């Protein structure tokens, strides 16, 4: 059956899915009906206008489907080749993958202070923090900085060295269709992060701030840019054709699902540009957000992680590396996180995140735009959900209120 999966994701196009669907067992038909009802319920209740779902279990593609439309006007149907903004799923399928590979290639010491590779942190309250502490969110870093609120002067205009409505040598990086960020603005962001106060060391405080430094750390160690490193070691050899930062450089907007009608910062529909404002101020390439992809290009990455680092006979990561990063970093305490990877919470019963049915070995991540990826080695499965739940506004809470993500995981485990 494993070779059948390789056939599905190794050939161009998706015609193989139709052939494969003819062999599905009755219980998979039940799964298809359950998922279709769940996603359509979410669409009907304005949790999101459309979605892509992929469920793989026990060497079998159980479900791969697109639902709904790009927006609620029902003009552009979602196709399986359309790209979604992954949001914080970038942290695991971008940054964490890169860090695992750096760990193998360059004997990256997880207990060496990261200031060794990120010089701006050497004279800061973060100078002694190491990757083990940071990636498990126990270093005490502040959760987030609203950098987008700091680009205005007292008159409400953009400060001279922040944003411009015209592209130039000084403002080369697009934030949207008609807004460009200063070429050195990310240095301001680094200085702000450097100066932030800390919470007590050892407490679990989810923080995305270290991930802004990943595009700086990767070339320091490898000589390749963050994007080049991911392409060289994962995306290109795995033939993942529809995953990228800055997707408008490769794909027409008609194949990219929009996110939010931004009324505060960009003041336009965010379409083809990363939704996360801070990542956009990094020029669209950041370790916390910025990747766009479809389910088809994500599935081989998750299958590789499920199979101990191997995909189509090539070993991309060592099994022991995946085990190290995906297990609880501090199993003796209350911190349930892995290294970069999110994990199930510790409480038993119905309140257990991300689902009461997943095994303790499960690892993955969710994204603010309405995305999730989870790998459950014990149940031999992985699940992908891509939505644009922030359309037309991030105030849309239906994805959470309707428990769409936990129910989808439950269905995958039960069938």
VOPAGU-2260 file (C-alpha; in pm, 1 decimal, decimal comma):
REM VOPAGU-2260
SITE   aa  ch    i         X         Y         Z
SITE  UNK   A    0       0,0       0,0       0,0
SITE  UNK   A    1     289,8     234,6      67,3
SITE  UNK   A    2     388,7     223,3    -297,8
SITE  UNK   A    3      35,4     327,8    -383,4
SITE  UNK   A    4      76,2     638,7    -171,2
SITE  UNK   A    5     400,1     718,7    -348,7
SITE  UNK   A    6     220,3     685,5    -680,7
SITE  UNK   A    7     -50,4     924,9    -567,9
SITE  UNK   A    8     190,2    1197,9    -466,0
SITE  UNK   A    9     475,6    1129,4    -704,0
SITE  UNK   A   10     287,6    1175,2   -1029,8
SITE  UNK   A   11     177,9    1507,8   -1169,5
SITE  UNK   A   12    -188,1    1592,0   -1130,6
SITE  UNK   A   13    -446,5    1424,9    -919,3
SITE  UNK   A   14    -608,3    1167,0   -1146,7
SITE  UNK   A   15    -461,1     891,8    -928,3
SITE  UNK   A   16    -685,4     997,3    -642,6
SITE  UNK   A   17    -991,4     907,1    -848,7
SITE  UNK   A   18    -849,8     563,8    -932,0
SITE  UNK   A   19    -756,4     506,9    -570,2
SITE  UNK   A   20   -1098,2     611,6    -439,8
SITE  UNK   A   21   -1255,3     315,8    -618,5
SITE  UNK   A   22   -1071,0      78,8    -381,8
SITE  UNK   A   23   -1170,3     245,2     -56,1
SITE  UNK   A   24   -1342,7      34,4     205,1
SITE  UNK   A   25   -1693,5     101,0     330,9
SITE  UNK   A   26   -1564,0     266,4     648,9
SITE  UNK   A   27   -1379,3     519,9     435,0
SITE  UNK   A   28   -1704,5     609,0     260,9
SITE  UNK   A   29   -1842,9     673,8     608,2
SITE  UNK   A   30   -1541,1     894,4     680,8
SITE  UNK   A   31   -1600,8    1082,2     356,2
SITE  UNK   A   32   -1962,9    1148,4     453,8
SITE  UNK   A   33   -1867,8    1257,1     806,0
SITE  UNK   A   34   -1600,2    1498,3     687,7
SITE  UNK   A   35   -1818,4    1639,0     410,4
SITE  UNK   A   36   -2099,1    1704,0     658,7
SITE  UNK   A   37   -1857,2    1864,2     907,7
SITE  UNK   A   38   -1690,2    2094,5     654,5
SITE  UNK   A   39   -2019,5    2192,2     492,3
SITE  UNK   A   40   -2158,1    2266,9     837,9
SITE  UNK   A   41   -1862,7    2498,2     894,8
SITE  UNK   A   42   -1918,3    2670,2     560,3
SITE  UNK   A   43   -2292,1    2711,7     620,0
SITE  UNK   A   44   -2222,3    2866,9     960,6
SITE  UNK   A   45   -1956,6    3106,5     825,5
SITE  UNK   A   46   -1663,7    2938,8     998,7
SITE  UNK   A   47   -1478,0    2957,9     666,1
SITE  UNK   A   48   -1583,0    2987,5     299,8
SITE  UNK   A   49   -1388,8    2681,4     182,2
SITE  UNK   A   50   -1132,3    2420,0     277,4
SITE  UNK   A   51    -897,2    2142,4     174,4
SITE  UNK   A   52    -877,8    1821,9     379,6
SITE  UNK   A   53    -639,6    1528,0     353,4
SITE  UNK   A   54    -641,8    1221,4     580,4
SITE  UNK   A   55    -383,7     945,6     548,3
SITE  UNK   A   56    -396,8     637,9     771,9
SITE  UNK   A   57    -230,7     297,3     775,7
SITE  UNK   A   58     -61,7     336,6     436,0
SITE  UNK   A   59    -390,3     444,9     281,0
SITE  UNK   A   60    -509,3     778,6     151,5
SITE  UNK   A   61    -846,5     781,5     324,6
SITE  UNK   A   62    -965,6    1121,1     204,1
SITE  UNK   A   63    -843,9    1408,0     -13,5
SITE  UNK   A   64   -1100,4    1671,9     -99,1
SITE  UNK   A   65   -1163,1    2039,7    -158,8
SITE  UNK   A   66   -1481,1    2211,5     -41,2
SITE  UNK   A   67   -1656,0    2543,4     -86,2
SITE  UNK   A   68   -1519,9    2862,1    -237,8
SITE  UNK   A   69   -1241,3    3113,8    -192,4
SITE  UNK   A   70   -1489,0    3366,4     -51,5
SITE  UNK   A   71   -1854,8    3376,7      48,1
SITE  UNK   A   72   -1958,7    3523,2    -286,4
SITE  UNK   A   73   -1925,5    3167,4    -426,6
SITE  UNK   A   74   -1739,9    3276,9    -739,4
SITE  UNK   A   75   -1416,0    3073,1    -726,6
SITE  UNK   A   76   -1449,8    2710,0    -612,2
SITE  UNK   A   77   -1164,1    2574,7    -403,3
SITE  UNK   A   78    -951,3    2331,3    -602,4
SITE  UNK   A   79    -702,8    2083,8    -458,2
SITE  UNK   A   80    -419,7    2267,6    -632,0
SITE  UNK   A   81    -501,3    2607,1    -476,8
SITE  UNK   A   82    -268,2    2748,8    -213,7
SITE  UNK   A   83    -356,2    2852,0     141,7
SITE  UNK   A   84    -163,5    3075,6     381,3
SITE  UNK   A   85     -25,6    2825,3     636,9
SITE  UNK   A   86      30,1    3087,9     909,9
SITE  UNK   A   87     202,6    2925,0    1212,1
SITE  UNK   A   88     221,4    2586,2    1042,9
SITE  UNK   A   89     528,6    2756,7     891,0
SITE  UNK   A   90     689,4    2717,2    1234,8
SITE  UNK   A   91     699,4    2337,9    1195,0
SITE  UNK   A   92     705,2    2272,8     819,6
SITE  UNK   A   93     951,0    2555,9     764,9
SITE  UNK   A   94    1153,9    2646,5    1072,9
SITE  UNK   A   95    1147,4    2318,4    1265,0
SITE  UNK   A   96    1229,1    2112,2     955,9
SITE  UNK   A   97    1523,0    2345,2     886,2
SITE  UNK   A   98    1645,8    2326,4    1245,8
SITE  UNK   A   99    1624,0    1946,0    1247,2
SITE  UNK   A  100    1833,6    1932,5     932,1
SITE  UNK   A  101    2084,1    2183,6    1072,8
SITE  UNK   A  102    2100,7    1970,0    1387,1
SITE  UNK   A  103    2208,2    1675,0    1173,3
SITE  UNK   A  104    2436,1    1851,2     926,2
SITE  UNK   A  105    2624,3    2080,0    1161,9
SITE  UNK   A  106    2593,5    1904,5    1499,0
SITE  UNK   A  107    2377,2    2188,7    1619,6
SITE  UNK   A  108    2394,2    2183,1    1998,6
SITE  UNK   A  109    2047,1    2237,9    2140,4
SITE  UNK   A  110    2192,8    2356,6    2471,8
SITE  UNK   A  111    2434,5    2614,2    2330,2
SITE  UNK   A  112    2311,7    2974,1    2368,2
SITE  UNK   A  113    2157,0    3089,7    2040,0
SITE  UNK   A  114    2342,2    3419,9    2079,2
SITE  UNK   A  115    2642,6    3229,7    1940,8
SITE  UNK   A  116    2471,5    3240,5    1600,6
SITE  UNK   A  117    2252,9    3549,0    1648,2
SITE  UNK   A  118    2494,4    3826,5    1750,7
SITE  UNK   A  119    2228,4    4087,7    1833,2
SITE  UNK   A  120    2124,3    3874,6    2132,7
SITE  UNK   A  121    2473,1    3865,8    2288,3
SITE  UNK   A  122    2409,7    4177,9    2494,2
SITE  UNK   A  123    2055,1    4106,3    2596,1
SITE  UNK   A  124    1855,2    3929,0    2862,6
SITE  UNK   A  125    1825,2    3641,7    2612,9
SITE  UNK   A  126    2199,2    3581,7    2566,6
SITE  UNK   A  127    2202,6    3253,1    2761,9
SITE  UNK   A  128    1887,2    3099,0    2613,6
SITE  UNK   A  129    1929,7    2783,4    2408,6
SITE  UNK   A  130    1721,7    2609,1    2143,4
SITE  UNK   A  131    1592,0    2349,2    2388,2
SITE  UNK   A  132    1439,2    2621,9    2603,1
SITE  UNK   A  133    1321,9    2840,6    2316,5
SITE  UNK   A  134    1165,6    2573,3    2094,6
SITE  UNK   A  135     974,6    2427,7    2390,2
SITE  UNK   A  136     843,3    2777,8    2469,1
SITE  UNK   A  137     993,9    2773,0    2817,4
SITE  UNK   A  138    1257,5    3046,6    2776,6
SITE  UNK   A  139    1018,7    3320,2    2889,6
SITE  UNK   A  140    1011,0    3516,5    2564,7
SITE  UNK   A  141     719,4    3750,4    2511,1
SITE  UNK   A  142     443,9    3599,8    2292,8
SITE  UNK   A  143     433,4    3866,9    2022,7
SITE  UNK   A  144     502,8    4228,4    1930,6
SITE  UNK   A  145     250,3    4420,7    1720,2
SITE  UNK   A  146     518,8    4567,5    1493,7
SITE  UNK   A  147     253,8    4693,5    1252,1
SITE  UNK   A  148     130,1    4940,6    1514,4
SITE  UNK   A  149     474,8    5099,6    1538,5
SITE  UNK   A  150     508,4    5220,2    1178,3
SITE  UNK   A  151     305,3    5540,6    1225,2
SITE  UNK   A  152     407,6    5887,7    1340,4
SITE  UNK   A  153     194,8    6109,8    1564,9
SITE  UNK   A  154      -0,4    6237,5    1264,7
SITE  UNK   A  155    -100,9    5885,8    1164,7
SITE  UNK   A  156     128,1    5873,3     861,1
SITE  UNK   A  157     396,8    5614,3     794,7
SITE  UNK   A  158     732,2    5699,5     947,8
SITE  UNK   A  159     989,0    5783,2     681,5
SITE  UNK   A  160    1193,5    5464,4     728,6
SITE  UNK   A  161     908,4    5214,3     757,9
SITE  UNK   A  162     663,3    5185,1     468,0
SITE  UNK   A  163     606,2    5343,6     129,9
SITE  UNK   A  164     328,4    5319,0    -126,5
SITE  UNK   A  165     591,9    5309,0    -402,4
SITE  UNK   A  166     851,2    5038,7    -462,3
SITE  UNK   A  167    1213,1    5157,2    -475,3
SITE  UNK   A  168    1565,5    5051,9    -377,5
SITE  UNK   A  169    1494,5    5169,2     -23,5
SITE  UNK   A  170    1152,1    5002,6     -13,2
SITE  UNK   A  171    1195,1    4681,6    -214,5
SITE  UNK   A  172     980,6    4430,3     -25,8
SITE  UNK   A  173     604,2    4416,9     -86,3
SITE  UNK   A  174     371,7    4397,1     211,7
SITE  UNK   A  175      67,5    4409,9     -15,5
SITE  UNK   A  176     -19,5    4513,3    -369,9
SITE  UNK   A  177      48,9    4879,2    -295,6
SITE  UNK   A  178     266,4    4887,9      16,7
SITE  UNK   A  179     640,8    4827,0      49,3
SITE  UNK   A  180     861,9    4792,3     355,7
SITE  UNK   A  181    1202,8    4954,9     409,7
SITE  UNK   A  182    1496,2    4724,5     331,3
SITE  UNK   A  183    1633,2    4752,9     685,6
SITE  UNK   A  184    1307,9    4748,2     876,9
SITE  UNK   A  185    1363,6    4393,3     999,3
SITE  UNK   A  186    1667,2    4523,9    1192,3
SITE  UNK   A  187    1427,7    4744,2    1390,0
SITE  UNK   A  188    1217,8    4436,9    1460,3
SITE  UNK   A  189    1522,0    4247,2    1586,6
SITE  UNK   A  190    1613,0    4533,7    1820,6
SITE  UNK   A  191    1261,2    4541,1    1962,8
SITE  UNK   A  192    1270,4    4167,6    2027,7
SITE  UNK   A  193    1611,1    4203,6    2192,7
SITE  UNK   A  194    1474,6    4460,0    2439,2
SITE  UNK   A  195    1160,0    4276,3    2548,1
SITE  UNK   A  196    1120,3    4168,1    2907,8
SITE  UNK   A  197    1100,4    3803,0    3007,6
SITE  UNK   A  198     863,1    3586,9    3206,4
SITE  UNK   A  199    1012,9    3334,8    3452,3
SITE  UNK   A  200    1237,6    3074,2    3292,1
SITE  UNK   A  201    1071,8    2734,4    3270,1
SITE  UNK   A  202     712,4    2852,3    3243,4
SITE  UNK   A  203     525,5    2752,3    2928,5
SITE  UNK   A  204     458,1    3076,5    2740,3
SITE  UNK   A  205     391,7    3033,3    2369,9
SITE  UNK   A  206     612,0    3276,7    2178,6
SITE  UNK   A  207     664,3    3330,2    1808,7
SITE  UNK   A  208     945,5    3583,1    1844,5
SITE  UNK   A  209    1247,1    3355,0    1806,6
SITE  UNK   A  210    1116,7    3237,5    1468,6
SITE  UNK   A  211    1188,1    3581,2    1321,3
SITE  UNK   A  212    1557,9    3501,0    1365,8
SITE  UNK   A  213    1543,8    3167,9    1179,1
SITE  UNK   A  214    1601,3    3331,4     834,8
SITE  UNK   A  215    1917,5    3480,7     988,5
SITE  UNK   A  216    2034,6    3165,5    1167,0
SITE  UNK   A  217    2001,5    2932,9     866,3
SITE  UNK   A  218    2245,9    3116,7     634,5
SITE  UNK   A  219    2488,0    3172,9     923,1
SITE  UNK   A  220    2527,3    2796,6     956,9
SITE  UNK   A  221    2462,5    2672,8     603,1
SITE  UNK   A  222    2545,4    2956,5     364,6
SITE  UNK   A  223    2198,0    2921,0     210,5
SITE  UNK   A  224    1901,4    3149,8     259,2
SITE  UNK   A  225    1607,6    3010,7     454,8
SITE  UNK   A  226    1408,0    2951,1     135,7
SITE  UNK   A  227    1705,5    2799,2     -47,4
SITE  UNK   A  228    1776,9    2566,2     243,4
SITE  UNK   A  229    1420,8    2432,2     253,3
SITE  UNK   A  230    1411,6    2397,1    -124,1
SITE  UNK   A  231    1749,1    2221,8    -136,5
SITE  UNK   A  232    1692,7    1971,8     143,6
SITE  UNK   A  233    1318,9    1909,6     126,5
SITE  UNK   A  234    1092,5    2076,3    -127,3
SITE  UNK   A  235    1283,4    2018,6    -452,5
SITE  UNK   A  236    1404,3    1660,1    -393,7
SITE  UNK   A  237    1053,8    1566,4    -275,7
SITE  UNK   A  238     908,9    1734,6    -587,6
SITE  UNK   A  239     677,2    1960,3    -388,8
SITE  UNK   A  240     564,6    2199,1    -657,1
SITE  UNK   A  241     305,7    2402,0    -468,7
SITE  UNK   A  242     470,2    2524,4    -150,1
SITE  UNK   A  243     651,5    2856,8    -132,8
SITE  UNK   A  244     711,7    3186,3      35,2
SITE  UNK   A  245     598,7    3489,1    -169,0
SITE  UNK   A  246     359,7    3279,1    -378,5
SITE  UNK   A  247     268,3    3554,9    -625,4
SITE  UNK   A  248     620,0    3521,4    -768,2
SITE  UNK   A  249     530,4    3170,0    -889,5
SITE  UNK   A  250     152,0    3138,9    -903,5
SITE  UNK   A  251    -139,1    3349,3   -1033,5
SITE  UNK   A  252    -361,8    3499,2    -768,0
SITE  UNK   A  253    -652,3    3297,2    -900,8
SITE  UNK   A  254    -477,7    2991,5    -751,2
SITE  UNK   A  255    -416,3    3153,0    -411,1
SITE  UNK   A  256    -695,2    3169,7    -153,9
SITE  UNK   A  257    -732,5    3519,0       1,9
SITE  UNK   A  258    -730,6    3572,8     375,5
SITE  UNK   A  259    -860,1    3890,5     539,5
SITE  UNK   A  260   -1005,1    4224,0     436,7
SITE  UNK   A  261    -751,2    4415,1     643,0
SITE  UNK   A  262    -910,8    4740,1     757,2
SITE  UNK   A  263    -636,5    4839,1    1004,1
SITE  UNK   A  264    -288,7    4792,3     856,9
SITE  UNK   A  265    -289,2    4726,6     482,3
SITE  UNK   A  266    -641,8    4856,5     426,5
SITE  UNK   A  267    -719,6    4611,5     145,9
SITE  UNK   A  268    -790,9    4245,3      82,4
SITE  UNK   A  269    -483,9    4041,4     175,0
SITE  UNK   A  270    -449,6    3815,4    -126,6
SITE  UNK   A  271    -122,5    3644,0    -211,2
SITE  UNK   A  272      62,8    3817,3      72,4
SITE  UNK   A  273     122,7    3663,2     413,1
SITE  UNK   A  274    -157,8    3746,2     653,8
SITE  UNK   A  275      65,6    3778,2     961,2
SITE  UNK   A  276     157,0    4146,3     979,2
SITE  UNK   A  277     498,3    4096,7    1139,9
SITE  UNK   A  278     595,1    3833,7     882,7
SITE  UNK   A  279     488,8    4074,3     608,5
SITE  UNK   A  280     721,7    4338,4     755,2
SITE  UNK   A  281    1000,0    4079,1     726,8
SITE  UNK   A  282     941,0    4090,7     351,3
SITE  UNK   A  283     712,3    3788,3     353,5
SITE  UNK   A  284     984,9    3537,1     441,2
SITE  UNK   A  285     987,9    3458,9     811,3
SITE  UNK   A  286    1016,7    3160,4    1038,6
SITE  UNK   A  287     690,4    3229,1    1219,1
SITE  UNK   A  288     465,8    3253,6     910,7
SITE  UNK   A  289     486,4    3305,0     535,9
SITE  UNK   A  290     462,2    2964,9     368,9
SITE  UNK   A  291     172,7    2899,5     131,2
SITE  UNK   A  292      84,0    2548,4      15,0
SITE  UNK   A  293    -187,7    2303,4     -75,7
SITE  UNK   A  294    -259,9    1968,9      88,0
SITE  UNK   A  295     -87,1    1774,7    -189,4
SITE  UNK   A  296     249,4    1942,0    -127,3
SITE  UNK   A  297     218,1    1912,1     251,0
SITE  UNK   A  298     130,6    1541,8     253,1
SITE  UNK   A  299     478,4    1411,4     155,5
SITE  UNK   A  300     636,6    1618,1     434,9
SITE  UNK   A  301     401,1    1469,6     692,9
SITE  UNK   A  302     437,6    1122,2     546,8
SITE  UNK   A  303     815,1    1159,1     575,9
SITE  UNK   A  304     779,1    1255,1     943,8
SITE  UNK   A  305     537,2     967,5    1004,0
SITE  UNK   A  306     779,9     720,4     844,1
SITE  UNK   A  307    1083,2     818,6    1049,6
SITE  UNK   A  308    1229,8    1062,1     798,2
SITE  UNK   A  309    1204,6     845,0     487,4
SITE  UNK   A  310    1009,5     922,9     173,1
SITE  UNK   A  311    1027,8     733,4    -156,7
SITE  UNK   A  312    1338,6     551,6     -42,7
SITE  UNK   A  313    1532,3     867,3      49,8
SITE  UNK   A  314    1619,9     943,0     412,8
SITE  UNK   A  315    1560,5    1314,5     468,5
SITE  UNK   A  316    1590,7    1307,2     846,9
SITE  UNK   A  317    1708,5    1045,2    1093,5
SITE  UNK   A  318    1439,0     867,4    1297,3
SITE  UNK   A  319    1613,9     966,5    1619,9
SITE  UNK   A  320    1606,5    1334,1    1517,4
SITE  UNK   A  321    1231,7    1323,7    1460,3
SITE  UNK   A  322    1184,6    1137,8    1789,9
SITE  UNK   A  323    1391,1    1399,3    1976,7
SITE  UNK   A  324    1203,6    1698,0    1834,3
SITE  UNK   A  325     854,0    1546,2    1846,8
SITE  UNK   A  326     856,5    1411,2    2202,5
SITE  UNK   A  327     784,6    1618,3    2511,0
SITE  UNK   A  328    1098,2    1818,3    2584,2
SITE  UNK   A  329    1043,7    1827,6    2960,6
SITE  UNK   A  330     834,7    1518,1    3041,4
SITE  UNK   A  331     879,6    1557,3    3415,6
SITE  UNK   A  332     686,1    1886,4    3430,8
SITE  UNK   A  333     367,3    2044,3    3300,6
SITE  UNK   A  334     514,9    2162,8    2970,3
SITE  UNK   A  335     360,7    1941,7    2701,8
SITE  UNK   A  336     543,6    2093,4    2402,4
SITE  UNK   A  337     808,8    1933,8    2184,8
SITE  UNK   A  338    1094,3    2114,1    2013,1
SITE  UNK   A  339     902,2    2336,5    1775,5
SITE  UNK   A  340     615,2    2090,0    1754,3
SITE  UNK   A  341     289,5    2129,4    1940,6
SITE  UNK   A  342     173,8    1825,0    2137,9
SITE  UNK   A  343    -145,3    1704,2    2307,6
SITE  UNK   A  344    -217,2    1870,3    2639,0
SITE  UNK   A  345    -190,1    1664,4    2956,3
SITE  UNK   A  346    -545,5    1673,6    3089,3
SITE  UNK   A  347    -755,5    1362,9    3021,8
SITE  UNK   A  348   -1104,8    1350,7    2876,6
SITE  UNK   A  349   -1305,6    1564,8    2637,7
SITE  UNK   A  350   -1109,3    1884,1    2701,8
SITE  UNK   A  351    -781,6    1739,0    2579,7
SITE  UNK   A  352    -623,1    1935,8    2296,3
SITE  UNK   A  353    -612,2    1884,2    1998,9
SITE  UNK   A  354    -852,0    1590,0    2035,7
SITE  UNK   A  355    -937,1    1343,3    2312,6
SITE  UNK   A  356    -865,1    1053,6    2075,7
SITE  UNK   A  357    -512,0    1127,6    1953,3
SITE  UNK   A  358    -221,1     944,8    2115,3
SITE  UNK   A  359      33,8    1114,1    2344,3
SITE  UNK   A  360     292,3    1065,8    2067,7
SITE  UNK   A  361     101,5    1299,6    1833,9
SITE  UNK   A  362     280,4    1611,6    1709,9
SITE  UNK   A  363     197,5    1897,2    1472,9
SITE  UNK   A  364      77,3    2256,7    1479,5
SITE  UNK   A  365    -212,3    2486,2    1400,9
SITE  UNK   A  366    -220,6    2818,9    1216,9
SITE  UNK   A  367    -409,2    3140,7    1287,9
SITE  UNK   A  368    -561,5    3153,8     938,8
SITE  UNK   A  369    -745,9    2827,8    1011,6
SITE  UNK   A  370    -492,8    2558,2     928,9
SITE  UNK   A  371    -362,5    2248,2    1104,3
SITE  UNK   A  372    -130,2    1952,6    1051,6
SITE  UNK   A  373    -109,2    1660,0    1295,6
SITE  UNK   A  374      90,3    1337,3    1281,1
SITE  UNK   A  375     -12,5    1049,8    1511,2
SITE  UNK   A  376     249,7     770,6    1493,5
SITE  UNK   A  377      56,4     538,7    1727,1
SITE  UNK   A  378    -255,2     553,1    1510,3
SITE  UNK   A  379     -36,0     558,1    1198,2
SITE  UNK   A  380    -202,1     861,1    1045,8
SITE  UNK   A  381    -174,3    1228,0     963,0
SITE  UNK   A  382    -440,2    1491,1     903,5
SITE  UNK   A  383    -425,0    1821,3     713,4
SITE  UNK   A  384    -687,6    2095,7     723,5
SITE  UNK   A  385    -646,5    2419,1     529,6
SITE  UNK   A  386    -901,5    2699,5     556,6
SITE  UNK   A  387    -913,8    3078,4     540,9
SITE  UNK   A  388   -1124,9    3120,3     853,2
SITE  UNK   A  389   -1003,6    3484,4     883,9
SITE  UNK   A  390   -1205,6    3582,8     575,0
SITE  UNK   A  391   -1350,6    3839,4     573,4
SITE  UNK   A  392   -1230,5    3919,4     926,5
SITE  UNK   A  393   -1021,7    3760,3    1199,5
SITE  UNK   A  394   -1317,8    3811,9    1430,6
SITE  UNK   A  395   -1475,7    3504,0    1268,7
SITE  UNK   A  396   -1465,4    3243,3    1549,5
SITE  UNK   A  397   -1677,3    2966,8    1400,8
SITE  UNK   A  398   -1382,2    2731,9    1347,7
SITE  UNK   A  399   -1330,9    2727,0    1724,8
SITE  UNK   A  400   -1691,5    2751,3    1836,9
SITE  UNK   A  401   -1798,2    2458,9    1618,2
SITE  UNK   A  402   -1494,9    2247,9    1719,4
SITE  UNK   A  403   -1417,8    2175,7    1355,8
SITE  UNK   A  404   -1053,6    2079,1    1407,6
SITE  UNK   A  405   -1104,6    1840,4    1704,5
SITE  UNK   A  406   -1397,1    1670,0    1531,6
SITE  UNK   A  407   -1196,1    1620,3    1214,4
SITE  UNK   A  408    -919,5    1452,6    1414,3
SITE  UNK   A  409   -1175,1    1236,1    1594,6
SITE  UNK   A  410   -1319,3    1118,0    1263,5
SITE  UNK   A  411    -972,7    1033,7    1134,1
SITE  UNK   A  412    -889,5     825,4    1442,2
SITE  UNK   A  413   -1227,5     649,7    1459,0
SITE  UNK   A  414   -1239,9     536,3    1094,4
